Amino acid sequence: MTQRRILVTAALPYANGDIHIGHLVEYIQTDIWVRFQKLRGHNCRFFCADDTHGTAIMIRAKQEGRSEEALIADVREKHIADFTGFNIEFDNYGSTNSDQNRKICHEIWAALREAGLVHEKEVTQLFDVQENTFLADRFVKGTCPKCKATDQYGDNCDKCGSTYTPADLIDPVSTLSNSTPEIRTADHLFVRIEDLHEFLDEWTQSGKHLQSEVANYLKGHFLGDPLRDWDISRPAPYFGFEIPDSPGNYWYVWFDAPIGYIASTLEWCEKNGEDFDQWWKNADTEVHHFIGKDITYFHTLFWPAMLKTAGFNLPEKVHIHGFLTVDGEKMAKTKGTFVKAATYLNHLDPACLRYYYASKLGPRLDDLDLNLDEFIQKVNSDLVGKVVNLASRSAKFVAKTGLSDSYPEDGGLFEYAASRSETIAAAYENCDYNGAMREILALADRANKYVEDQKPWELRKDESRQQDLQDICTISLNLFRQIVIYLTPVLPKLSEQTGDLLNDPITNWDQVQSPLTGTAVNKFQHLFKRIEEKQVQAMTDEAKEDVAAAESEAAASQWNDSSDALEQEPMSDECTIDDFVKVDLRVARIVEANSVPEANKLLQLTLSLGGDERRNVFAGIKSAYNPEELVGRLVICCANLKPRKMRFGTSEGMVLASGPGGKDVFLLSPDEGAVPGQRVH
C-alpha cells in the first residue's frame, strides 16, 4: 500500500468559551479519522488552533480588565486540557494571533490584491452604542427576514438556510449588550469571488470534494446566481491584524481564522524541520477539513477561492457533520444537557463518549442525538458486556502459562475477522463510523458465542484439560485483540492497555492478520467500568451548577460593578428583622421644592404621602439637583423618623439617596406604577 501524505484540520474553537460536548462531536470524529490513517501507516498530520480575533474577545477582555493576549492565553490552556482529557491528539495546536498567521495572511492578501479581487465600498452596518463597536454577524440576533424564524444570527438562518446581512434582520439585538443596535456606515474592503465562479462551480460539483447534499445545497442556493462579494475588513476598534495597506482597518476574523490551518502547519514545520511547501503547495498532499454544517458557506466558497488565488493546495475533501442534540432536543442549560468537556470528565470516562459518538456518526450531515439512557445501555452492553468481557473471562486463566506456542484451530473465527479488515477500513475512510462499529461488534458477538460454548471457567477445574484451557483462552484473547485493533482509532487507551496485557503493543492495522502466540499474559487489570446512572445524573447536576455560576459571573462582568463604593463605606453591623421593621419606608411625591438660602447643601421639600398627609423634609441634595426639576417626582422616604428641629425649621422625615455626597447624590425612586403612601417592604 502506497503511503499517503495527509493534512487534516478541524474547525478552530473560538477563544471566548469552554469546549462542550457539542464541540466534541467534530474533534472526536476528526481524531478517530486521523488515528485510523496513522494506524494504516500513512503520514497523516492533524493541525488546529485557537481562533482568537474579533469583537467578542475584545469586549470580554475589557470587561475582565485584562489584555486580549492574557485572555486568549488562559483559554488556550483550558482548551488543550479539555482536548487532552478526551485523548484528542494534535500534531500542532496553534493560535491565529501568531507571527506565522500574520505572515500567511499577508501572503494571501497580496495575492488577492495582485489578482484584482479587492475593492472598497461603503457599508451600512449595525453598531452597538453601549459597547462602541460595529457588530459582526455572529453578535446580532433577530428574526429571519425570509422565514420569520426567531432567535437567528445575523448571517444565516438555521431554519430555512437563507443568508443575509445583520441589517436585514427583523428586530435585531446585540448579543454583547442586549441593546438595540443602530445603523451606521463605514468603508469596508471586499473580495470579489464572482470572478472565480466558474472554478467554484466546477470544484464544488465534481462529486469528489463534498458530500452530495452539500454540493446540491451550494448549487441551489448560491451558484445559480452571481456570488456576492465577501466583506473582509472591520474598522477600529477591533482585536486582530491591521491590514497593511489599509491603516485603521482590520481583517475580519473569518479571513484569518481558516488561514490558521496553514499557520499551524507552518509552526509545526519550523519546529520539526519539515518542508512547508510539501504540505501546502504539493499536489501529492491531501488536505482534509472537518467542519460543522453551520460554517459550510465559508469553507466551500470563500476558502477555496482564497487558496486557489494564492497558490495553496485545495481541499481534497471537506467532511461536514450535523449538530448534537441531547435526548432529541437542543442542548439546554436549564436541563443540564449543555455539558462542558471538563464537567463530563469529572464524572465519566472519555472513552464512553468517543465510542457512543462513533456508533452514531455516519458520512452524511444528519444530526447526532445523545440519548442519555441509550448512552448508558450501549456503553455497558457493547464495551463492557461484549468487548472487554472477552478479556476478563480469559486472561486470568493464562496469567501463569501465557498464550499457546502455536495458534489453535478455532473454526475459522480469526481468519474471518481478518477478512473484514478492508470492509472496516473503508467504513472508517468514508467517515461511516456507525458502519464500522456494527461490523466490529458483530465480530465481538461471534467471539463471545465461542467463549460461551467453550466455558473456560469450567475447564479450569479439570486438571486433565489445562492445554485445552490454554488454547481456548489463546483464541479468545486473539479475537479480543483483533477487535481492539479495529477499535484503536476510537479507543486509544483500551488499545494501549491491551498491548500491556498481552506484551505486544498495537502499532499498525495489519496486526489483525497475524495471531499472537507464545507471549506472556500479564495480570488482568480492569479495562473498563460500567456507567452508573448516578454518574450521568451527577454530570447533569454539575452542568446546571456551571450554568448558574456562569450566568452570575456574566452578569457581574456585563455591568462591570466595582467594589469601590463598598470599600469606601463598609456595611454596618447586622440588624435583626425586628430592627428593620421599625423603619417605615413609604413612597412619596415631591409637591414642592425650594432652595434654603442660608444653607449650602440643603433643599426644602414638601412630600405628599397621599391625601392630605404631608411631610416637611430638609435634604442635603442641593449640589446635585435643581429644585424645579424635583417637583412631581416620586421618591422613597422614611416616614416615621422622629422630627428634628433645625434653625431653618423642623425636618419631619428623610428621603433616601445613594452616593458619597456632593454632586454624586442619587435619589431613589420606585418603578412606574407605585403611588404615594405605599409601604416599601
C-alpha positions as CSV (number, residue, x, y, z in Angstrom):
1,M,0.0,0.0,0.0
2,T,1.4,3.4,-1.0
3,Q,1.9,5.8,1.9
4,R,-0.3,8.9,1.6
5,R,0.7,12.3,2.9
6,I,-2.5,13.7,4.5
7,L,-3.0,17.1,6.2
8,V,-6.1,17.2,8.4
9,T,-7.8,20.1,10.2
10,A,-10.8,20.6,12.4
11,A,-12.6,23.9,12.8
12,L,-10.8,26.3,15.1
13,P,-12.5,26.7,18.5
14,Y,-13.2,30.3,19.4
15,A,-11.1,31.6,22.3
16,N,-14.1,33.0,24.1
17,G,-15.6,30.0,25.8
18,D,-15.2,26.4,27.0
19,I,-15.2,23.3,24.9
20,H,-18.5,21.4,25.4
21,I,-19.9,18.1,24.3
22,G,-21.4,19.6,21.1
23,H,-17.9,20.8,20.0
24,L,-16.5,17.3,20.8
25,V,-18.6,15.7,18.0
26,E,-16.2,17.2,15.5
27,Y,-12.9,16.8,17.4
28,I,-13.6,13.2,18.2
29,Q,-14.7,12.5,14.7
30,T,-11.6,14.0,13.3
31,D,-9.3,12.4,15.8
32,I,-10.7,9.0,15.0
33,W,-10.1,9.6,11.3
34,V,-6.5,10.7,11.9
35,R,-5.7,7.8,14.2
36,F,-7.1,5.4,11.6
37,Q,-4.9,6.9,8.9
38,K,-1.8,6.7,11.2
39,L,-2.6,3.1,12.1
40,R,-2.8,2.3,8.4
41,G,0.8,3.6,8.1
42,H,0.1,6.9,6.3
43,N,1.9,10.2,7.0
44,C,-1.1,11.9,8.5
45,R,-0.9,15.1,10.5
46,F,-3.6,16.9,12.5
47,F,-3.5,20.7,12.8
48,C,-5.7,23.0,14.7
49,A,-5.5,26.3,16.6
50,D,-7.5,28.7,18.8
51,D,-9.5,31.3,16.8
52,T,-8.5,34.4,18.8
53,H,-9.6,37.6,17.0
54,G,-12.7,39.6,16.8
55,T,-15.1,41.8,18.7
56,A,-16.2,39.3,21.4
57,I,-12.6,38.7,22.5
58,M,-12.0,42.5,22.7
59,I,-15.2,43.1,24.7
60,R,-14.6,40.2,27.1
61,A,-11.0,41.3,27.8
62,K,-12.2,44.8,28.5
63,Q,-14.9,43.5,30.9
64,E,-12.4,41.3,32.7
65,G,-9.9,44.1,33.0
66,R,-7.0,42.4,31.2
67,S,-5.4,42.3,27.8
68,E,-6.7,40.2,24.9
69,E,-3.4,38.4,24.9
70,A,-3.8,37.4,28.5
71,L,-7.4,36.2,27.9
72,I,-6.5,34.0,24.9
73,A,-3.5,32.5,26.7
74,D,-5.7,31.5,29.6
75,V,-8.4,30.0,27.3
76,R,-5.8,28.2,25.3
77,E,-4.6,26.2,28.4
78,K,-8.2,25.2,29.1
79,H,-8.9,24.1,25.6
80,I,-5.7,22.0,25.4
81,A,-6.6,20.4,28.8
82,D,-10.1,19.5,27.5
83,F,-8.8,18.0,24.3
84,T,-6.1,16.1,26.1
85,G,-8.7,14.7,28.5
86,F,-10.6,13.2,25.6
87,N,-7.5,11.7,24.0
88,I,-7.6,14.1,21.1
89,E,-4.1,14.5,19.8
90,F,-3.0,17.3,17.5
91,D,0.4,17.4,15.8
92,N,0.3,21.1,16.4
93,Y,-2.2,23.3,18.2
94,G,-1.5,27.0,17.3
95,S,-3.2,30.4,17.6
96,T,-4.5,32.8,15.0
97,N,-2.8,35.5,16.9
98,S,0.7,34.3,15.9
99,D,3.5,35.5,13.8
100,Q,3.0,32.6,11.4
101,N,-0.6,33.5,10.9
102,R,0.2,37.2,10.3
103,K,2.8,36.1,7.7
104,I,0.4,33.8,5.8
105,C,-2.4,36.5,6.0
106,H,0.0,39.0,4.3
107,E,0.9,36.4,1.6
108,I,-2.7,35.6,0.7
109,W,-3.8,39.2,0.9
110,A,-1.0,40.2,-1.5
111,A,-2.2,37.5,-3.9
112,L,-5.8,38.7,-3.8
113,R,-4.7,42.3,-4.4
114,E,-2.5,41.2,-7.3
115,A,-5.4,39.3,-8.8
116,G,-7.5,42.5,-8.7
117,L,-10.1,40.9,-6.5
118,V,-10.1,43.5,-3.7
119,H,-12.2,46.7,-3.8
120,E,-13.7,49.2,-1.4
121,K,-17.2,50.3,-0.8
122,E,-19.4,51.9,1.9
123,V,-21.2,49.5,4.2
124,T,-24.3,50.0,6.3
125,Q,-23.7,48.1,9.4
126,L,-25.2,47.6,12.9
127,F,-23.4,49.4,15.6
128,D,-23.6,48.7,19.4
129,V,-23.7,52.1,21.0
130,Q,-23.2,50.8,24.5
131,E,-20.1,48.8,23.6
132,N,-18.9,51.4,21.0
133,T,-18.3,48.8,18.3
134,F,-19.6,47.6,14.9
135,L,-21.2,44.2,15.3
136,A,-20.0,41.1,13.5
137,D,-22.7,38.8,12.1
138,R,-22.5,36.4,15.0
139,F,-23.1,39.2,17.5
140,V,-26.5,40.1,16.2
141,K,-29.7,38.1,16.7
142,G,-33.2,38.7,15.4
143,T,-36.0,37.4,13.3
144,C,-35.1,35.9,9.9
145,P,-36.3,38.2,7.1
146,K,-37.2,35.2,4.9
147,C,-39.0,32.6,7.0
148,K,-39.6,34.8,10.1
149,A,-37.9,32.3,12.4
150,T,-36.9,34.0,15.7
151,D,-33.5,34.0,17.5
152,Q,-31.4,33.7,14.3
153,Y,-27.9,35.0,13.9
154,G,-27.0,37.9,11.6
155,D,-25.5,35.9,8.7
156,N,-27.8,32.9,8.1
157,C,-30.9,31.2,9.3
158,D,-30.6,27.7,10.7
159,K,-34.2,27.1,10.0
160,C,-34.5,27.9,6.2
161,G,-30.8,28.1,5.3
162,S,-31.1,31.7,3.9
163,T,-28.1,34.1,4.1
164,Y,-28.4,37.8,4.6
165,T,-26.7,40.7,6.4
166,P,-27.4,41.7,10.0
167,A,-29.1,44.8,8.9
168,D,-31.7,42.6,7.1
169,L,-32.8,41.0,10.4
170,I,-36.2,42.0,11.9
171,D,-35.9,43.4,15.4
172,P,-32.1,42.9,15.7
173,V,-30.5,42.8,19.1
174,S,-26.8,42.9,20.0
175,T,-25.7,39.8,21.9
176,L,-22.9,41.8,23.5
177,S,-25.2,44.2,25.4
178,N,-28.8,43.0,24.7
179,S,-29.4,46.5,23.3
180,T,-31.0,47.5,20.0
181,P,-28.1,48.5,17.7
182,E,-28.3,51.4,15.3
183,I,-27.3,51.6,11.7
184,R,-24.0,53.3,10.8
185,T,-21.9,53.4,7.7
186,A,-18.2,52.8,7.2
187,D,-15.8,51.9,4.3
188,H,-15.0,48.2,4.0
189,L,-12.8,46.1,1.8
190,F,-14.4,43.3,-0.2
191,V,-13.1,40.3,-2.1
192,R,-14.9,39.7,-5.4
193,I,-15.2,35.9,-5.7
194,E,-17.6,36.1,-8.6
195,D,-14.5,36.2,-10.8
196,L,-13.9,32.6,-9.6
197,H,-17.5,31.5,-10.2
198,E,-16.6,29.0,-12.9
199,F,-13.8,27.4,-10.9
200,L,-16.0,27.2,-7.8
201,D,-18.9,25.6,-9.8
202,E,-16.5,23.0,-11.1
203,W,-14.8,22.3,-7.8
204,T,-18.0,22.0,-5.7
205,Q,-19.9,20.0,-8.3
206,S,-17.1,17.5,-9.1
207,G,-18.6,14.8,-6.8
208,K,-15.2,14.4,-5.2
209,H,-14.7,17.1,-2.6
210,L,-18.1,17.4,-0.9
211,Q,-21.0,15.3,0.2
212,S,-23.7,15.2,-2.4
213,E,-26.2,17.1,-0.3
214,V,-23.7,19.9,0.3
215,A,-22.9,20.2,-3.4
216,N,-26.7,20.3,-4.2
217,Y,-27.2,23.0,-1.4
218,L,-24.5,25.2,-2.9
219,K,-25.8,24.7,-6.4
220,G,-29.4,25.6,-5.4
221,H,-28.7,28.5,-3.0
222,F,-25.6,30.2,-4.4
223,L,-24.1,29.1,-7.6
224,G,-27.2,29.7,-9.7
225,D,-26.7,33.4,-9.2
226,P,-23.7,35.8,-9.2
227,L,-21.7,35.2,-6.0
228,R,-21.9,38.2,-3.6
229,D,-18.7,39.9,-2.6
230,W,-17.1,39.0,0.7
231,D,-16.8,41.7,3.3
232,I,-13.2,41.2,4.5
233,S,-12.5,44.2,6.8
234,R,-13.6,45.8,10.0
235,P,-12.9,49.3,11.3
236,A,-11.2,50.0,14.6
237,P,-11.7,49.3,17.4
238,Y,-11.1,45.6,16.6
239,F,-8.8,42.9,18.0
240,G,-7.0,41.4,15.1
241,F,-4.3,42.0,12.4
242,E,-4.3,45.5,10.9
243,I,-4.4,45.4,7.1
244,P,-1.0,46.6,5.9
245,D,-2.2,48.7,3.0
246,S,-5.4,50.0,4.8
247,P,-4.5,51.6,8.1
248,G,-7.3,51.7,10.7
249,N,-8.9,48.6,9.2
250,Y,-8.5,45.0,10.3
251,W,-9.0,41.7,8.7
252,Y,-12.4,40.2,9.7
253,V,-12.0,37.2,11.9
254,W,-13.3,34.9,9.1
255,F,-10.4,35.9,6.9
256,D,-7.6,35.0,9.3
257,A,-9.3,32.0,11.0
258,P,-9.1,29.4,8.2
259,I,-5.6,30.8,7.4
260,G,-4.8,29.5,10.9
261,Y,-4.9,26.0,9.4
262,I,-1.9,26.9,7.3
263,A,-0.2,28.9,10.0
264,S,-0.4,26.0,12.5
265,T,1.2,23.8,9.8
266,L,4.0,26.3,9.3
267,E,4.6,26.4,13.1
268,W,4.9,22.6,13.1
269,C,7.2,22.7,10.1
270,E,9.5,25.2,11.8
271,K,9.7,23.1,15.0
272,N,10.3,19.8,13.2
273,G,12.5,20.8,10.2
274,E,9.7,19.9,7.7
275,D,9.4,21.4,4.3
276,F,6.3,23.7,4.4
277,D,5.8,23.6,0.7
278,Q,5.5,19.8,0.7
279,W,2.4,20.2,2.9
280,W,0.5,23.1,1.3
281,K,2.0,23.6,-2.2
282,N,2.4,20.0,-3.4
283,A,-0.3,18.2,-5.3
284,D,0.6,14.9,-3.7
285,T,-0.6,16.1,-0.3
286,E,-4.3,15.5,0.6
287,V,-5.9,18.3,2.6
288,H,-9.0,17.2,4.6
289,H,-11.1,19.7,6.5
290,F,-13.7,18.5,9.2
291,I,-16.3,21.1,10.0
292,G,-19.9,21.6,11.2
293,K,-22.7,22.3,8.7
294,D,-23.1,25.9,10.1
295,I,-19.9,27.0,8.5
296,T,-20.3,25.3,5.2
297,Y,-20.5,28.6,3.2
298,F,-17.1,29.8,4.3
299,H,-15.3,26.6,3.8
300,T,-16.7,25.7,0.4
301,L,-16.8,29.0,-1.4
302,F,-14.6,31.7,0.2
303,W,-11.9,29.4,1.4
304,P,-11.3,27.6,-1.9
305,A,-11.3,30.9,-3.7
306,M,-8.6,32.2,-1.4
307,L,-6.5,29.1,-1.7
308,K,-6.8,29.0,-5.5
309,T,-5.8,32.6,-5.9
310,A,-2.8,32.3,-3.6
311,G,-1.5,29.0,-5.0
312,F,-2.1,26.8,-2.0
313,N,-3.4,23.2,-2.1
314,L,-7.2,22.9,-2.4
315,P,-9.0,20.6,0.0
316,E,-9.3,17.0,-1.2
317,K,-12.4,16.7,0.9
318,V,-14.4,18.9,3.2
319,H,-16.1,16.5,5.7
320,I,-19.2,18.1,7.1
321,H,-21.2,16.9,10.1
322,G,-24.5,17.8,11.7
323,F,-25.2,19.2,15.2
324,L,-25.5,17.4,18.5
325,T,-28.9,17.1,20.2
326,V,-29.4,15.6,23.7
327,D,-32.4,13.4,24.3
328,G,-33.9,14.7,21.0
329,E,-33.6,18.4,21.8
330,K,-31.0,21.2,21.5
331,M,-28.6,21.2,24.4
332,A,-30.4,23.0,27.2
333,K,-28.6,24.8,30.0
334,T,-31.7,24.5,32.2
335,K,-31.9,20.8,31.8
336,G,-28.2,20.2,32.5
337,T,-27.6,18.9,29.0
338,F,-25.3,21.8,28.0
339,V,-22.2,20.0,29.4
340,K,-18.7,21.3,29.3
341,A,-15.9,18.9,28.4
342,A,-14.3,19.5,31.9
343,T,-17.6,18.8,33.6
344,Y,-18.0,15.5,31.7
345,L,-14.5,14.4,32.7
346,N,-15.3,15.0,36.3
347,H,-17.7,12.1,36.2
348,L,-17.3,9.8,33.2
349,D,-14.6,8.0,31.2
350,P,-13.9,9.9,27.9
351,A,-13.8,6.6,26.1
352,C,-17.6,6.2,26.7
353,L,-18.4,9.4,24.7
354,R,-15.8,8.6,22.0
355,Y,-17.4,5.2,21.4
356,Y,-21.0,6.5,21.6
357,Y,-20.3,9.2,19.0
358,A,-18.5,6.7,16.8
359,S,-21.6,4.4,17.0
360,K,-23.8,7.3,15.8
361,L,-21.6,9.1,13.2
362,G,-22.2,8.4,9.5
363,P,-20.9,10.0,6.3
364,R,-23.9,12.4,5.9
365,L,-25.0,15.6,7.6
366,D,-27.5,14.1,9.9
367,D,-27.6,15.5,13.4
368,L,-26.4,13.2,16.2
369,D,-28.5,12.6,19.2
370,L,-27.0,11.8,22.6
371,N,-29.8,9.8,24.3
372,L,-28.6,9.6,27.9
373,D,-30.4,6.3,28.7
374,E,-29.2,4.7,25.5
375,F,-25.7,6.1,26.2
376,I,-25.6,4.1,29.5
377,Q,-27.1,1.0,27.9
378,K,-24.9,1.0,24.8
379,V,-21.6,1.5,26.5
380,N,-22.3,-1.1,29.2
381,S,-23.7,-3.6,26.7
382,D,-21.1,-3.1,23.9
383,L,-17.9,-2.2,25.5
384,V,-18.2,-4.0,28.9
385,G,-20.6,-6.8,28.0
386,K,-19.1,-7.8,24.6
387,V,-15.6,-6.4,24.1
388,V,-13.8,-6.2,27.5
389,N,-15.8,-9.3,28.6
390,L,-13.7,-11.4,26.2
391,A,-10.5,-10.5,28.0
392,S,-11.9,-10.5,31.6
393,R,-13.2,-14.1,31.1
394,S,-9.9,-15.4,29.6
395,A,-6.8,-13.6,30.7
396,K,-6.8,-14.7,34.3
397,F,-6.7,-18.3,33.3
398,V,-3.4,-18.0,31.4
399,A,-1.7,-15.5,33.6
400,K,0.9,-18.2,34.5
401,T,1.1,-20.1,31.3
402,G,0.8,-17.3,28.7
403,L,-0.6,-17.9,25.2
404,S,-0.2,-21.2,23.4
405,D,3.0,-21.5,21.3
406,S,1.0,-22.1,18.1
407,Y,-2.4,-20.8,17.2
408,P,-5.1,-23.4,17.8
409,E,-7.9,-24.4,15.5
410,D,-10.8,-22.0,16.0
411,G,-13.2,-23.0,13.3
412,G,-12.2,-20.0,11.1
413,L,-13.0,-17.3,13.6
414,F,-9.7,-15.5,13.4
415,E,-9.4,-15.8,9.6
416,Y,-13.0,-14.5,9.2
417,A,-12.3,-11.4,11.5
418,A,-9.1,-10.7,9.5
419,S,-11.1,-10.9,6.2
420,R,-13.3,-8.0,7.4
421,S,-10.2,-5.7,7.6
422,E,-10.8,-3.8,4.3
423,T,-14.5,-3.5,4.8
424,I,-14.0,-1.9,8.2
425,A,-11.2,0.2,6.8
426,A,-13.4,1.5,4.0
427,A,-16.0,2.5,6.6
428,Y,-13.5,4.5,8.6
429,E,-12.1,6.1,5.4
430,N,-15.6,7.2,4.4
431,C,-16.4,8.5,8.0
432,D,-19.0,5.8,8.3
433,Y,-18.1,5.1,11.9
434,N,-21.5,3.7,12.6
435,G,-21.0,1.1,9.9
436,A,-17.5,0.3,11.2
437,M,-18.8,-0.2,14.8
438,R,-21.6,-2.5,13.6
439,E,-19.0,-4.7,11.8
440,I,-16.7,-4.8,14.8
441,L,-19.5,-5.6,17.3
442,A,-20.7,-8.4,15.0
443,L,-17.2,-9.9,15.4
444,A,-17.5,-9.5,19.1
445,D,-20.8,-11.4,19.1
446,R,-19.1,-14.3,17.2
447,A,-16.2,-14.3,19.7
448,N,-18.5,-14.3,22.7
449,K,-20.5,-17.2,21.4
450,Y,-17.3,-19.2,21.1
451,V,-16.3,-18.4,24.7
452,E,-19.8,-19.2,25.9
453,D,-19.7,-22.6,24.1
454,Q,-16.3,-23.5,25.4
455,K,-16.8,-22.4,29.0
456,P,-13.2,-21.9,30.1
457,W,-14.4,-21.1,33.7
458,E,-15.4,-24.8,33.9
459,L,-12.3,-26.2,32.2
460,R,-10.1,-24.6,34.8
461,K,-11.4,-27.1,37.3
462,D,-10.3,-30.1,35.2
463,E,-6.6,-30.7,35.6
464,S,-6.5,-33.0,32.6
465,R,-7.7,-30.3,30.2
466,Q,-5.3,-27.5,31.0
467,Q,-3.9,-27.4,27.5
468,D,-7.4,-27.1,26.1
469,L,-8.0,-24.2,28.6
470,Q,-4.8,-22.5,27.4
471,D,-5.8,-23.0,23.7
472,I,-9.3,-21.6,24.2
473,C,-8.0,-18.6,26.1
474,T,-5.4,-18.1,23.4
475,I,-8.2,-18.0,20.8
476,S,-10.4,-15.7,22.9
477,L,-7.6,-13.2,23.6
478,N,-6.6,-13.1,20.0
479,L,-10.1,-12.4,18.9
480,F,-10.3,-9.7,21.6
481,R,-7.0,-8.3,20.3
482,Q,-8.3,-8.2,16.7
483,I,-11.4,-6.3,17.9
484,V,-9.3,-3.8,19.9
485,I,-7.1,-3.2,16.9
486,Y,-10.2,-2.3,14.9
487,L,-11.3,-0.1,17.7
488,T,-8.0,1.6,18.3
489,P,-8.9,4.8,16.4
490,V,-11.9,5.1,18.7
491,L,-10.5,3.8,22.0
492,P,-6.7,4.5,22.1
493,K,-6.5,3.9,25.8
494,L,-8.0,0.5,25.6
495,S,-5.6,-0.3,22.8
496,E,-2.7,0.7,25.0
497,Q,-4.0,-1.4,27.9
498,T,-4.4,-4.4,25.6
499,G,-0.8,-4.1,24.4
500,D,0.3,-4.0,28.0
501,L,-1.8,-7.0,28.9
502,L,-0.5,-9.2,26.1
503,N,3.0,-7.8,26.0
504,D,2.7,-6.7,22.4
505,P,1.9,-3.0,21.6
506,I,-0.7,-2.3,18.9
507,T,1.0,-0.2,16.4
508,N,-0.5,-0.9,12.9
509,W,-3.7,-2.1,11.3
510,D,-2.2,-5.2,9.7
511,Q,-1.7,-6.8,13.1
512,V,-5.2,-8.1,12.7
513,Q,-3.8,-10.6,10.1
514,S,-1.4,-12.4,12.4
515,P,-2.4,-14.2,15.7
516,L,-0.3,-13.6,18.7
517,T,1.3,-16.8,20.2
518,G,3.8,-17.8,22.9
519,T,3.8,-14.5,24.8
520,A,3.3,-14.0,28.5
521,V,0.0,-12.6,29.7
522,N,0.2,-10.0,32.5
523,K,-2.1,-9.9,35.4
524,F,-5.5,-8.8,34.3
525,Q,-6.4,-5.2,35.3
526,H,-9.9,-3.8,34.9
527,L,-10.0,-2.3,31.4
528,F,-13.4,-0.6,31.5
529,K,-16.0,0.2,34.1
530,R,-19.8,0.2,33.7
531,I,-21.5,3.5,33.6
532,E,-23.8,4.0,36.6
533,E,-27.0,6.2,36.2
534,K,-25.9,8.2,39.2
535,Q,-22.7,9.3,37.4
536,V,-24.7,10.7,34.5
537,Q,-27.1,12.4,36.9
538,A,-24.2,13.9,38.8
539,M,-22.8,15.2,35.5
540,T,-26.1,16.9,34.5
541,D,-26.4,18.3,38.0
542,E,-23.0,19.9,37.8
543,A,-23.8,21.2,34.4
544,K,-26.7,23.1,35.8
545,E,-24.5,24.5,38.6
546,D,-21.9,25.5,35.9
547,V,-24.6,27.5,34.1
548,A,-25.8,29.2,37.2
549,A,-22.3,30.2,38.1
550,A,-21.6,31.4,34.6
551,E,-24.7,33.5,34.5
552,S,-23.9,35.1,37.8
553,E,-20.3,35.8,36.6
554,A,-21.6,37.1,33.3
555,A,-24.0,39.5,35.0
556,A,-21.2,40.9,37.1
557,S,-19.0,41.2,34.1
558,Q,-21.6,42.8,31.9
559,W,-22.3,45.6,34.4
560,N,-18.6,45.9,35.4
561,D,-19.6,46.7,39.0
562,S,-16.5,47.6,41.0
563,S,-16.1,47.2,44.8
564,D,-15.0,50.8,45.2
565,A,-18.2,52.1,46.8
566,L,-18.4,49.2,49.3
567,E,-14.7,49.7,50.2
568,Q,-15.2,53.4,50.8
569,E,-18.2,52.9,53.0
570,P,-18.3,49.4,54.5
571,M,-21.5,47.8,55.5
572,S,-22.9,48.4,59.0
573,D,-23.3,45.8,61.7
574,E,-26.0,43.2,61.3
575,C,-29.6,44.1,62.3
576,T,-32.5,41.9,63.1
577,I,-35.8,41.8,61.2
578,D,-37.3,43.4,64.3
579,D,-34.9,46.3,63.9
580,F,-35.7,46.6,60.2
581,V,-39.5,46.7,60.5
582,K,-39.3,49.7,62.9
583,V,-38.3,51.8,59.9
584,D,-41.5,52.8,58.0
585,L,-40.4,53.4,54.4
586,R,-43.1,55.0,52.1
587,V,-43.5,56.1,48.6
588,A,-43.9,59.9,48.5
589,R,-44.3,62.6,45.8
590,I,-42.4,65.9,46.0
591,V,-45.1,68.5,45.6
592,E,-42.8,71.5,46.4
593,A,-39.1,72.1,46.4
594,N,-37.2,75.2,47.4
595,S,-33.7,76.3,48.0
596,V,-32.6,77.2,51.5
597,P,-30.5,80.4,51.1
598,E,-28.9,80.1,54.5
599,A,-27.6,76.5,53.8
600,N,-25.0,75.3,51.3
601,K,-26.3,71.8,50.9
602,L,-30.0,71.7,51.8
603,L,-33.2,71.9,49.8
604,Q,-36.6,72.1,51.5
605,L,-39.0,69.5,50.2
606,T,-42.8,69.1,50.8
607,L,-43.7,65.5,50.4
608,S,-47.2,64.1,49.9
609,L,-47.9,60.6,51.2
610,G,-51.4,60.6,49.6
611,G,-54.5,62.6,50.5
612,D,-53.7,65.4,53.0
613,E,-50.7,63.7,54.6
614,R,-47.7,65.9,54.2
615,R,-44.1,65.9,55.4
616,N,-41.7,68.8,55.6
617,V,-38.2,67.5,54.9
618,F,-34.7,69.1,54.6
619,A,-32.5,67.1,52.2
620,G,-28.7,67.6,51.6
621,I,-29.0,67.3,47.8
622,K,-28.6,71.0,46.7
623,S,-25.3,70.3,44.8
624,A,-27.0,67.5,42.7
625,Y,-30.5,68.8,41.9
626,N,-32.3,72.0,40.9
627,P,-35.5,72.4,42.9
628,E,-37.7,72.9,39.9
629,E,-36.6,69.5,38.5
630,L,-37.8,67.7,41.5
631,V,-41.5,68.8,41.6
632,G,-43.7,65.8,40.8
633,R,-41.1,63.2,41.3
634,L,-41.7,60.0,43.3
635,V,-39.2,59.2,46.0
636,I,-38.7,56.9,48.9
637,C,-38.9,58.5,52.4
638,C,-38.5,57.4,56.0
639,A,-42.0,58.5,57.2
640,N,-41.7,57.6,60.9
641,L,-38.3,59.3,61.6
642,K,-38.5,61.4,64.8
643,P,-38.9,65.1,63.8
644,R,-35.7,67.1,64.1
645,K,-35.6,70.8,64.8
646,M,-33.2,72.8,62.7
647,R,-32.6,76.5,62.5
648,F,-34.4,76.6,59.2
649,G,-37.4,74.7,60.5
650,T,-38.4,71.1,61.5
651,S,-37.5,68.2,59.3
652,E,-40.2,65.5,59.6
653,G,-38.6,62.7,57.7
654,M,-35.8,61.7,55.3
655,V,-35.6,61.0,51.6
656,L,-33.4,58.0,50.5
657,A,-30.5,58.5,48.2
658,S,-27.2,56.8,47.4
659,G,-23.7,58.2,46.6
660,P,-20.8,59.6,48.6
661,G,-22.2,63.2,48.6
662,G,-21.7,66.5,46.8
663,K,-22.7,66.2,43.2
664,D,-22.6,62.4,43.4
665,V,-26.0,62.0,45.1
666,F,-28.8,59.9,43.5
667,L,-32.3,59.9,44.8
668,L,-34.0,56.5,44.9
669,S,-37.3,56.3,43.0
670,P,-39.8,53.4,42.7
671,D,-40.7,51.8,39.4
672,E,-43.6,53.1,37.4
673,G,-47.0,52.1,39.0
674,A,-46.0,52.9,42.6
675,V,-48.2,55.5,44.3
676,P,-47.7,57.8,47.3
677,G,-48.4,56.2,50.6
678,Q,-47.4,52.6,49.6
679,R,-45.1,51.0,52.1
680,V,-41.7,49.8,50.9
681,H,-41.0,46.2,52.1
